[in-house]
């Protein structure tokens, strides 16, 4: 079974929400990196990354997300990640990124308000 990868930005003018679905791996990371870089470079200081429809993430994907979070933190910004799937959430927790500059949330409403 092939899971289609997609990434899209919803921008209401205040907080952009980057919605990702499928698998984040070495093959799909370039597209995710491009979109996240465009959002971060636009000057936004808070970005929400919606991973609710992501079924798998490898170390390359984690590195891409960590890079974006570091870029945001340079301007005192933050990356809020919506992630309730245990297998994806575990990757963030094991890596230690959830205790550094990436905030994990289970609901979009909480991620937008944080």
N, CA, C and O atoms as a printed pandas DataFrame, in Angstrom:
     atom_number atom_name residue_name chain_id  residue_number  x_coord  y_coord  z_coord
0              1         N          UNK        A               1    0.830   -1.182    0.000
1              2        CA          UNK        A               1    0.000    0.000    0.000
2              3         C          UNK        A               1    0.879    1.252    0.000
3              4         O          UNK        A               1    1.722    1.417    0.882
4              5         N          UNK        A               2    0.690    2.119   -0.966
5              6        CA          UNK        A               2    1.432    3.364   -1.070
6              7         C          UNK        A               2    0.584    4.484   -0.474
7              8         O          UNK        A               2   -0.580    4.656   -0.834
8              9         N          UNK        A               3    1.178    5.234    0.432
9             10        CA          UNK        A               3    0.483    6.361    1.044
10            11         C          UNK        A               3    0.955    7.629    0.357
11            12         O          UNK        A               3    2.143    7.953    0.374
12            13         N          UNK        A               4    0.030    8.333   -0.239
13            14        CA          UNK        A               4    0.335    9.569   -0.972
14            15         C          UNK        A               4    0.833   10.647    0.001
15            16         O          UNK        A               4    0.222   10.886    1.043
16            17         N          UNK        A               5    1.933   11.284   -0.350
17            18        CA          UNK        A               5    2.477   12.379    0.461
18            19         C          UNK        A               5    1.934   13.701   -0.055
19            20         O          UNK        A               5    1.869   13.938   -1.262
20            21         N          UNK        A               6    1.549   14.551    0.875
21            22        CA          UNK        A               6    1.158   15.907    0.495
22            23         C          UNK        A               6    1.523   16.869    1.611
23            24         O          UNK        A               6    1.570   16.510    2.787
24            25         N          UNK        A               7    1.779   18.108    1.199
25            26        CA          UNK        A               7    2.048   19.174    2.161
26            27         C          UNK        A               7    1.413   20.444    1.614
27            28         O          UNK        A               7    1.580   20.785    0.443
28            29         N          UNK        A               8    0.681   21.139    2.481
29            30        CA          UNK        A               8   -0.005   22.361    2.072
30            31         C          UNK        A               8    0.004   23.348    3.225
31            32         O          UNK        A               8    0.044   22.961    4.393
32            33         N          UNK        A               9   -0.033   24.628    2.883
33            34        CA          UNK        A               9   -0.029   25.678    3.897
34            35         C          UNK        A               9   -1.378   26.375    3.896
35            36         O          UNK        A               9   -1.878   26.803    2.856
36            37         N          UNK        A              10   -1.951   26.478    5.083
37            38        CA          UNK        A              10   -3.148   27.285    5.283
38            39         C          UNK        A              10   -2.697   28.496    6.079
39            40         O          UNK        A              10   -2.172   28.360    7.184
40            41         N          UNK        A              11   -2.898   29.667    5.524
41            42        CA          UNK        A              11   -2.417   30.879    6.182
42            43         C          UNK        A              11   -3.565   31.860    6.323
43            44         O          UNK        A              11   -4.029   32.446    5.344
44            45         N          UNK        A              12   -4.014   32.028    7.558
45            46        CA          UNK        A              12   -5.101   32.964    7.823
46            47         C          UNK        A              12   -4.584   34.375    8.088
47            48         O          UNK        A              12   -5.345   35.270    8.456
48            49         N          UNK        A              13   -3.299   34.554    7.897
49            50        CA          UNK        A              13   -2.705   35.868    8.115
50            51         C          UNK        A              13   -2.018   36.005    9.455
51            52         O          UNK        A              13   -1.195   36.903    9.630
52            53         N          UNK        A              14   -2.331   35.136   10.412
53            54        CA          UNK        A              14   -1.727   35.227   11.736
54            55         C          UNK        A              14   -0.751   34.073   11.955
55            56         O          UNK        A              14    0.453   34.286   12.096
56            57         N          UNK        A              15   -1.278   32.859   11.982
57            58        CA          UNK        A              15   -0.450   31.687   12.217
58            59         C          UNK        A              15   -0.613   30.711   11.057
59            60         O          UNK        A              15   -1.697   30.161   10.863
60            61         N          UNK        A              16    0.440   30.491   10.291
61            62        CA          UNK        A              16    0.349   29.513    9.206
62            63         C          UNK        A              16    0.301   28.092    9.763
63            64         O          UNK        A              16    1.000   27.760   10.720
64            65         N          UNK        A              17   -0.535   27.264    9.146
65            66        CA          UNK        A              17   -0.624   25.860    9.511
66            67         C          UNK        A              17   -0.142   25.049    8.312
67            68         O          UNK        A              17   -0.723   25.111    7.228
68            69         N          UNK        A              18    0.925   24.290    8.524
69            70        CA          UNK        A              18    1.473   23.435    7.477
70            71         C          UNK        A              18    0.907   22.038    7.719
71            72         O          UNK        A              18    1.218   21.392    8.720
72            73         N          UNK        A              19    0.070   21.583    6.788
73            74        CA          UNK        A              19   -0.587   20.279    6.920
74            75         C          UNK        A              19    0.150   19.246    6.058
75            76         O          UNK        A              19    0.355   19.430    4.858
76            77         N          UNK        A              20    0.533   18.166    6.716
77            78        CA          UNK        A              20    1.289   17.116    6.039
78            79         C          UNK        A              20    0.517   15.807    6.163
79            80         O          UNK        A              20   -0.074   15.518    7.204
80            81         N          UNK        A              21    0.531   15.023    5.094
81            82        CA          UNK        A              21   -0.058   13.688    5.174
82            83         C          UNK        A              21    0.831   12.704    4.431
83            84         O          UNK        A              21    1.556   13.068    3.505
84            85         N          UNK        A              22    0.759   11.458    4.855
85            86        CA          UNK        A              22    1.583   10.415    4.252
86            87         C          UNK        A              22    2.770   10.074    5.125
87            88         O          UNK        A              22    2.677   10.084    6.353
88            89         N          UNK        A              23    3.885    9.772    4.488
89            90        CA          UNK        A              23    5.118    9.424    5.189
90            91         C          UNK        A              23    6.164   10.504    4.959
91            92         O          UNK        A              23    6.341   10.990    3.841
92            93         N          UNK        A              24    6.855   10.873    6.036
93            94        CA          UNK        A              24    7.951   11.841    5.921
94            95         C          UNK        A              24    9.239   11.041    5.983
95            96         O          UNK        A              24    9.604   10.496    7.025
96            97         N          UNK        A              25    9.917   10.983    4.853
97            98        CA          UNK        A              25   11.151   10.204    4.779
98            99         C          UNK        A              25   12.131   10.874    3.825
99           100         O          UNK        A              25   11.905   11.998    3.378
100          101         N          UNK        A              26   13.202   10.189    3.523
101          102        CA          UNK        A              26   14.267   10.738    2.682
102          103         C          UNK        A              26   13.736   11.167    1.307
103          104         O          UNK        A              26   14.292   12.076    0.691
104          105         N          UNK        A              27   12.683   10.530    0.828
105          106        CA          UNK        A              27   12.142   10.850   -0.488
106          107         C          UNK        A              27   11.206   12.059   -0.473
107          108         O          UNK        A              27   11.139   12.806   -1.449
108          109         N          UNK        A              28   10.488   12.252    0.630
109          110        CA          UNK        A              28    9.510   13.344    0.697
110          111         C          UNK        A              28   10.038   14.588    1.405
111          112         O          UNK        A              28    9.436   15.658    1.321
112          113         N          UNK        A              29   11.152   14.445    2.096
113          114        CA          UNK        A              29   11.721   15.576    2.854
114          115         C          UNK        A              29   12.035   16.818    2.023
115          116         O          UNK        A              29   11.799   17.928    2.500
116          117         N          UNK        A              30   12.550   16.684    0.818
117          118        CA          UNK        A              30   12.844   17.903    0.056
118          119         C          UNK        A              30   11.613   18.796   -0.131
119          120         O          UNK        A              30   11.714   20.021   -0.053
120          121         N          UNK        A              31   10.469   18.189   -0.376
121          122        CA          UNK        A              31    9.244   18.971   -0.550
122          123         C          UNK        A              31    8.831   19.628    0.776
123          124         O          UNK        A              31    8.456   20.800    0.794
124          125         N          UNK        A              32    8.899   18.884    1.869
125          126        CA          UNK        A              32    8.574   19.445    3.179
126          127         C          UNK        A              32    9.542   20.560    3.549
127          128         O          UNK        A              32    9.135   21.610    4.046
128          129         N          UNK        A              33   10.822   20.322    3.303
129          130        CA          UNK        A              33   11.850   21.335    3.609
130          131         C          UNK        A              33   11.576   22.635    2.852
131          132         O          UNK        A              33   11.673   23.721    3.423
132          133         N          UNK        A              34   11.241   22.522    1.585
133          134        CA          UNK        A              34   10.965   23.700    0.756
134          135         C          UNK        A              34    9.798   24.512    1.330
135          136         O          UNK        A              34    9.883   25.734    1.449
136          137         N          UNK        A              35    8.724   23.829    1.678
137          138        CA          UNK        A              35    7.541   24.517    2.205
138          139         C          UNK        A              35    7.836   25.143    3.565
139          140         O          UNK        A              35    7.477   26.296    3.803
140          141         N          UNK        A              36    8.479   24.404    4.453
141          142        CA          UNK        A              36    8.792   24.954    5.781
142          143         C          UNK        A              36    9.746   26.140    5.679
143          144         O          UNK        A              36    9.592   27.123    6.405
144          145         N          UNK        A              37   10.715   26.058    4.800
145          146        CA          UNK        A              37   11.657   27.170    4.620
146          147         C          UNK        A              37   10.936   28.413    4.118
147          148         O          UNK        A              37   11.210   29.515    4.592
148          149         N          UNK        A              38   10.027   28.255    3.178
149          150        CA          UNK        A              38    9.254   29.393    2.673
150          151         C          UNK        A              38    8.436   30.035    3.784
151          152         O          UNK        A              38    8.372   31.261    3.874
152          153         N          UNK        A              39    7.813   29.226    4.628
153          154        CA          UNK        A              39    6.995   29.758    5.725
154          155         C          UNK        A              39    7.876   30.477    6.741
155          156         O          UNK        A              39    7.557   31.590    7.159
156          157         N          UNK        A              40    8.973   29.856    7.137
157          158        CA          UNK        A              40    9.875   30.465    8.122
158          159         C          UNK        A              40   10.479   31.757    7.563
159          160         O          UNK        A              40   10.571   32.759    8.273
160          161         N          UNK        A              41   10.886   31.733    6.305
161          162        CA          UNK        A              41   11.498   32.907    5.683
162          163         C          UNK        A              41   10.508   34.047    5.458
163          164         O          UNK        A              41   10.917   35.179    5.202
164          165         N          UNK        A              42    9.210   33.756    5.553
165          166        CA          UNK        A              42    8.200   34.804    5.367
166          167         C          UNK        A              42    8.113   35.733    6.571
167          168         O          UNK        A              42    7.419   36.748    6.529
168          169         N          UNK        A              43    8.818   35.382    7.643
169          170        CA          UNK        A              43    8.860   36.257    8.813
170          171         C          UNK        A              43    7.899   35.881    9.921
171          172         O          UNK        A              43    7.818   36.588   10.925
172          173         N          UNK        A              44    7.177   34.798    9.768
173          174        CA          UNK        A              44    6.262   34.361   10.829
174          175         C          UNK        A              44    7.077   33.876   12.024
175          176         O          UNK        A              44    8.098   33.210   11.850
176          177         N          UNK        A              45    6.632   34.206   13.234
177          178        CA          UNK        A              45    7.373   33.759   14.412
178          179         C          UNK        A              45    6.722   32.548   15.078
179          180         O          UNK        A              45    7.323   31.912   15.944
180          181         N          UNK        A              46    5.496   32.234   14.675
181          182        CA          UNK        A              46    4.861   31.017   15.169
182          183         C          UNK        A              46    4.315   30.249   13.978
183          184         O          UNK        A              46    3.627   30.803   13.120
184          185         N          UNK        A              47    4.638   28.956   13.944
185          186        CA          UNK        A              47    4.191   28.084   12.863
186          187         C          UNK        A              47    3.617   26.821   13.501
187          188         O          UNK        A              47    4.189   26.276   14.445
188          189         N          UNK        A              48    2.485   26.366   12.977
189          190        CA          UNK        A              48    1.890   25.112   13.418
190          191         C          UNK        A              48    2.117   24.078   12.322
191          192         O          UNK        A              48    1.824   24.320   11.151
192          193         N          UNK        A              49    2.637   22.938   12.717
193          194        CA          UNK        A              49    2.885   21.833   11.798
194          195         C          UNK        A              49    1.927   20.705   12.154
195          196         O          UNK        A              49    2.051   20.091   13.213
196          197         N          UNK        A              50    0.974   20.434   11.272
197          198        CA          UNK        A              50   -0.051   19.424   11.515
198          199         C          UNK        A              50    0.399   18.076   10.955
199          200         O          UNK        A              50    0.458   17.884    9.741
200          201         N          UNK        A              51    0.715   17.148   11.857
201          202        CA          UNK        A              51    1.159   15.813   11.466
202          203         C          UNK        A              51    0.101   14.750   11.781
203          204         O          UNK        A              51    0.426   13.568   11.890
204          205         N          UNK        A              52   -1.148   15.159   11.925
205          206        CA          UNK        A              52   -2.213   14.219   12.266
206          207         C          UNK        A              52   -2.366   13.105   11.232
207          208         O          UNK        A              52   -2.752   11.988   11.577
208          209         N          UNK        A              53   -2.068   13.400    9.978
209          210        CA          UNK        A              53   -2.219   12.403    8.922
210          211         C          UNK        A              53   -0.886   11.824    8.459
211          212         O          UNK        A              53   -0.787   11.274    7.363
212          213         N          UNK        A              54    0.132   11.951    9.297
213          214        CA          UNK        A              54    1.441   11.358    9.009
214          215         C          UNK        A              54    1.497   10.005    9.719
215          216         O          UNK        A              54    1.228    9.907   10.916
216          217         N          UNK        A              55    1.848    8.979    8.971
217          218        CA          UNK        A              55    1.876    7.627    9.511
218          219         C          UNK        A              55    3.277    7.158    9.877
219          220         O          UNK        A              55    3.447    6.183   10.609
220          221         N          UNK        A              56    4.281    7.866    9.358
221          222        CA          UNK        A              56    5.668    7.443    9.577
222          223         C          UNK        A              56    6.575    8.643    9.383
223          224         O          UNK        A              56    6.350    9.478    8.507
224          225         N          UNK        A              57    7.611    8.716   10.220
225          226        CA          UNK        A              57    8.624    9.765   10.046
226          227         C          UNK        A              57    9.988    9.147   10.350
227          228         O          UNK        A              57   10.161    8.468   11.363
228          229         N          UNK        A              58   10.958    9.392    9.458
229          230        CA          UNK        A              58   12.301    8.861    9.693
230          231         C          UNK        A              58   13.210    9.977   10.205
231          232         O          UNK        A              58   12.764   11.104   10.422
232          233         N          UNK        A              59   14.477    9.653   10.392
233          234        CA          UNK        A              59   15.416   10.622   10.959
234          235         C          UNK        A              59   15.629   11.821   10.033
235          236         O          UNK        A              59   15.898   12.924   10.508
236          237         N          UNK        A              60   15.513   11.624    8.739
237          238        CA          UNK        A              60   15.654   12.733    7.798
238          239         C          UNK        A              60   14.511   13.718    7.990
239          240         O          UNK        A              60   14.718   14.931    7.993
240          241         N          UNK        A              61   13.316   13.193    8.150
241          242        CA          UNK        A              61   12.149   14.049    8.391
242          243         C          UNK        A              61   12.263   14.782    9.707
243          244         O          UNK        A              61   11.940   15.966    9.798
244          245         N          UNK        A              62   12.717   14.086   10.714
245          246        CA          UNK        A              62   12.894   14.705   12.023
246          247         C          UNK        A              62   13.932   15.828   11.946
247          248         O          UNK        A              62   13.759   16.884   12.555
248          249         N          UNK        A              63   14.997   15.593   11.203
249          250        CA          UNK        A              63   16.028   16.619   11.027
250          251         C          UNK        A              63   15.506   17.839   10.300
251          252         O          UNK        A              63   15.876   18.964   10.636
252          253         N          UNK        A              64   14.659   17.637    9.316
253          254        CA          UNK        A              64   14.053   18.747    8.576
254          255         C          UNK        A              64   13.197   19.600    9.495
255          256         O          UNK        A              64   13.254   20.828    9.449
256          257         N          UNK        A              65   12.406   18.945   10.327
257          258        CA          UNK        A              65   11.543   19.663   11.263
258          259         C          UNK        A              65   12.384   20.376   12.318
259          260         O          UNK        A              65   12.094   21.519   12.670
260          261         N          UNK        A              66   13.418   19.714   12.822
261          262        CA          UNK        A              66   14.303   20.326   13.821
262          263         C          UNK        A              66   15.004   21.558   13.258
263          264         O          UNK        A              66   15.162   22.556   13.961
264          265         N          UNK        A              67   15.425   21.493   12.001
265          266        CA          UNK        A              67   16.075   22.627   11.352
266          267         C          UNK        A              67   15.132   23.832   11.302
267          268         O          UNK        A              67   15.541   24.959   11.584
268          269         N          UNK        A              68   13.879   23.593   10.944
269          270        CA          UNK        A              68   12.898   24.680   10.887
270          271         C          UNK        A              68   12.655   25.268   12.274
271          272         O          UNK        A              68   12.527   26.483   12.424
272          273         N          UNK        A              69   12.591   24.407   13.285
273          274        CA          UNK        A              69   12.389   24.876   14.660
274          275         C          UNK        A              69   13.562   25.740   15.116
275          276         O          UNK        A              69   13.362   26.761   15.774
276          277         N          UNK        A              70   14.788   25.335   14.768
277          278        CA          UNK        A              70   15.967   26.137   15.123
278          279         C          UNK        A              70   15.940   27.491   14.424
279          280         O          UNK        A              70   16.279   28.512   15.022
280          281         N          UNK        A              71   15.539   27.496   13.170
281          282        CA          UNK        A              71   15.448   28.760   12.430
282          283         C          UNK        A              71   14.433   29.694   13.078
283          284         O          UNK        A              71   14.675   30.896   13.186
284          285         N          UNK        A              72   13.310   29.153   13.506
285          286        CA          UNK        A              72   12.295   29.960   14.174
286          287         C          UNK        A              72   12.793   30.475   15.523
287          288         O          UNK        A              72   12.512   31.615   15.895
288          289         N          UNK        A              73   13.524   29.649   16.248
289          290        CA          UNK        A              73   13.983   30.047   17.578
290          291         C          UNK        A              73   15.002   31.186   17.517
291          292         O          UNK        A              73   15.171   31.917   18.493
292          293         N          UNK        A              74   15.680   31.341   16.382
293          294        CA          UNK        A              74   16.628   32.451   16.236
294          295         C          UNK        A              74   15.923   33.797   16.313
295          296         O          UNK        A              74   16.519   34.791   16.727
296          297         N          UNK        A              75   14.658   33.831   15.915
297          298        CA          UNK        A              75   13.877   35.071   15.995
298          299         C          UNK        A              75   12.851   34.977   17.124
299          300         O          UNK        A              75   11.815   35.642   17.098
300          301         N          UNK        A              76   13.163   34.131   18.125
301          302        CA          UNK        A              76   12.310   33.904   19.283
302          303         C          UNK        A              76   10.931   33.389   18.898
303          304         O          UNK        A              76    9.938   33.658   19.574
304          305         N          UNK        A              77   10.890   32.646   17.802
305          306        CA          UNK        A              77    9.649   32.041   17.351
306          307         C          UNK        A              77    9.497   30.637   17.895
307          308         O          UNK        A              77   10.340   30.150   18.649
308          309         N          UNK        A              78    8.407   29.991   17.501
309          310        CA          UNK        A              78    8.172   28.637   17.992
310          311         C          UNK        A              78    7.487   27.785   16.936
311          312         O          UNK        A              78    6.749   28.280   16.085
312          313         N          UNK        A              79    7.753   26.498   17.020
313          314        CA          UNK        A              79    7.123   25.515   16.148
314          315         C          UNK        A              79    6.247   24.633   17.019
315          316         O          UNK        A              79    6.737   23.924   17.898
316          317         N          UNK        A              80    4.944   24.685   16.765
317          318        CA          UNK        A              80    3.983   23.856   17.491
318          319         C          UNK        A              80    3.539   22.732   16.572
319          320         O          UNK        A              80    3.032   22.976   15.477
320          321         N          UNK        A              81    3.733   21.505   17.021
321          322        CA          UNK        A              81    3.436   20.326   16.211
322          323         C          UNK        A              81    2.194   19.631   16.747
323          324         O          UNK        A              81    2.108   19.314   17.933
324          325         N          UNK        A              82    1.232   19.399   15.856
325          326        CA          UNK        A              82    0.037   18.644   16.220
326          327         C          UNK        A              82    0.321   17.192   15.879
327          328         O          UNK        A              82    0.563   16.845   14.723
328          329         N          UNK        A              83    0.286   16.356   16.895
329          330        CA          UNK        A              83    0.695   14.970   16.697
330          331         C          UNK        A              83    0.072   14.112   17.791
331          332         O          UNK        A              83    0.458   14.213   18.956
332          333         N          UNK        A              84   -0.887   13.271   17.423
333          334        CA          UNK        A              84   -1.487   12.389   18.422
334          335         C          UNK        A              84   -1.205   10.912   18.152
335          336         O          UNK        A              84   -1.464   10.071   19.012
336          337         N          UNK        A              85   -0.680   10.586   16.973
337          338        CA          UNK        A              85   -0.360    9.186   16.683
338          339         C          UNK        A              85    0.825    8.751   17.552
339          340         O          UNK        A              85    1.895    9.357   17.496
340          341         N          UNK        A              86    0.632    7.715   18.341
341          342        CA          UNK        A              86    1.699    7.286   19.266
342          343         C          UNK        A              86    3.030    7.008   18.589
343          344         O          UNK        A              86    4.074    7.372   19.128
344          345         N          UNK        A              87    3.023    6.367   17.411
345          346        CA          UNK        A              87    4.282    6.005   16.760
346          347         C          UNK        A              87    5.041    7.229   16.264
347          348         O          UNK        A              87    6.271    7.206   16.217
348          349         N          UNK        A              88    4.340    8.292   15.896
349          350        CA          UNK        A              88    4.995    9.519   15.440
350          351         C          UNK        A              88    5.421   10.343   16.647
351          352         O          UNK        A              88    6.531   10.875   16.678
352          353         N          UNK        A              89    4.553   10.450   17.629
353          354        CA          UNK        A              89    4.853   11.212   18.851
354          355         C          UNK        A              89    6.097   10.638   19.549
355          356         O          UNK        A              89    6.924   11.383   20.074
356          357         N          UNK        A              90    6.212    9.327   19.544
357          358        CA          UNK        A              90    7.338    8.652   20.195
358          359         C          UNK        A              90    8.673    9.074   19.584
359          360         O          UNK        A              90    9.667    9.203   20.299
360          361         N          UNK        A              91    8.704    9.290   18.273
361          362        CA          UNK        A              91    9.933    9.716   17.600
362          363         C          UNK        A              91   10.406   11.054   18.166
363          364         O          UNK        A              91   11.599   11.240   18.408
364          365         N          UNK        A              92    9.479   11.981   18.376
365          366        CA          UNK        A              92    9.836   13.289   18.939
366          367         C          UNK        A              92   10.306   13.152   20.385
367          368         O          UNK        A              92   11.275   13.794   20.790
368          369         N          UNK        A              93    9.625   12.324   21.151
369          370        CA          UNK        A              93    9.966   12.165   22.561
370          371         C          UNK        A              93   11.317   11.481   22.743
371          372         O          UNK        A              93   12.113   11.899   23.584
372          373         N          UNK        A              94   11.581   10.442   21.969
373          374        CA          UNK        A              94   12.855    9.722   22.076
374          375         C          UNK        A              94   14.019   10.611   21.650
375          376         O          UNK        A              94   15.096   10.553   22.243
376          377         N          UNK        A              95   13.805   11.427   20.632
377          378        CA          UNK        A              95   14.874   12.298   20.129
378          379         C          UNK        A              95   15.214   13.425   21.095
379          380         O          UNK        A              95   16.295   14.009   21.013
380          381         N          UNK        A              96   14.308   13.730   21.999
381          382        CA          UNK        A              96   14.529   14.834   22.926
382          383         C          UNK        A              96   14.071   16.181   22.379
383          384         O          UNK        A              96   14.137   17.188   23.085
384          385         N          UNK        A              97   13.608   16.213   21.133
385          386        CA          UNK        A              97   13.190   17.484   20.537
386          387         C          UNK        A              97   11.938   18.037   21.193
387          388         O          UNK        A              97   11.732   19.251   21.203
388          389         N          UNK        A              98   11.099   17.171   21.741
389          390        CA          UNK        A              98    9.875   17.659   22.368
390          391         C          UNK        A              98   10.156   18.414   23.664
391          392         O          UNK        A              98    9.283   19.114   24.177
392          393         N          UNK        A              99   11.361   18.278   24.192
393          394        CA          UNK        A              99   11.696   19.018   25.404
394          395         C          UNK        A              99   12.598   20.211   25.110
395          396         O          UNK        A              99   13.028   20.911   26.027
396          397         N          UNK        A             100   12.881   20.438   23.843
397          398        CA          UNK        A             100   13.737   21.560   23.472
398          399         C          UNK        A             100   12.914   22.641   22.794
399          400         O          UNK        A             100   12.207   23.386   23.472
400          401         N          UNK        A             101   12.986   22.743   21.504
401          402        CA          UNK        A             101   12.355   23.863   20.806
402          403         C          UNK        A             101   11.156   23.474   19.950
403          404         O          UNK        A             101   10.734   24.238   19.083
404          405         N          UNK        A             102   10.610   22.290   20.193
405          406        CA          UNK        A             102    9.409   21.854   19.479
406          407         C          UNK        A             102    8.349   21.523   20.524
407          408         O          UNK        A             102    8.587   20.733   21.436
408          409         N          UNK        A             103    7.176   22.139   20.379
409          410        CA          UNK        A             103    6.086   21.905   21.316
410          411         C          UNK        A             103    5.081   20.954   20.684
411          412         O          UNK        A             103    4.615   21.195   19.571
412          413         N          UNK        A             104    4.744   19.876   21.385
413          414        CA          UNK        A             104    3.800   18.883   20.876
414          415         C          UNK        A             104    2.405   19.102   21.449
415          416         O          UNK        A             104    2.243   19.359   22.642
416          417         N          UNK        A             105    1.409   18.998   20.585
417          418        CA          UNK        A             105    0.015   19.149   20.978
418          419         C          UNK        A             105   -0.799   18.053   20.319
419          420         O          UNK        A             105   -0.427   17.538   19.265
420          421         N          UNK        A             106   -1.910   17.698   20.942
421          422        CA          UNK        A             106   -2.809   16.702   20.357
422          423         C          UNK        A             106   -3.962   17.358   19.613
423          424         O          UNK        A             106   -4.634   16.702   18.818
424          425         N          UNK        A             107   -4.201   18.645   19.857
425          426        CA          UNK        A             107   -5.319   19.342   19.218
426          427         C          UNK        A             107   -4.850   20.631   18.564
427          428         O          UNK        A             107   -3.999   21.342   19.100
428          429         N          UNK        A             108   -5.414   20.922   17.406
429          430        CA          UNK        A             108   -5.043   22.126   16.669
430          431         C          UNK        A             108   -5.365   23.391   17.451
431          432         O          UNK        A             108   -4.575   24.336   17.451
432          433         N          UNK        A             109   -6.507   23.421   18.114
433          434        CA          UNK        A             109   -6.911   24.627   18.844
434          435         C          UNK        A             109   -5.880   25.007   19.901
435          436         O          UNK        A             109   -5.593   26.188   20.096
436          437         N          UNK        A             110   -5.326   24.012   20.579
437          438        CA          UNK        A             110   -4.312   24.285   21.605
438          439         C          UNK        A             110   -3.000   24.723   20.984
439          440         O          UNK        A             110   -2.313   25.587   21.529
440          441         N          UNK        A             111   -2.645   24.139   19.852
441          442        CA          UNK        A             111   -1.401   24.514   19.157
442          443         C          UNK        A             111   -1.470   25.952   18.672
443          444         O          UNK        A             111   -0.470   26.668   18.718
444          445         N          UNK        A             112   -2.631   26.382   18.211
445          446        CA          UNK        A             112   -2.788   27.758   17.708
446          447         C          UNK        A             112   -2.737   28.773   18.844
447          448         O          UNK        A             112   -2.252   29.888   18.652
448          449         N          UNK        A             113   -3.227   28.408   20.017
449          450        CA          UNK        A             113   -3.282   29.345   21.148
450          451         C          UNK        A             113   -1.983   29.437   21.926
451          452         O          UNK        A             113   -1.741   30.428   22.615
452          453         N          UNK        A             114   -1.148   28.419   21.827
453          454        CA          UNK        A             114    0.098   28.385   22.626
454          455         C          UNK        A             114    1.076   29.440   22.172
455          456         O          UNK        A             114    2.167   29.552   22.731
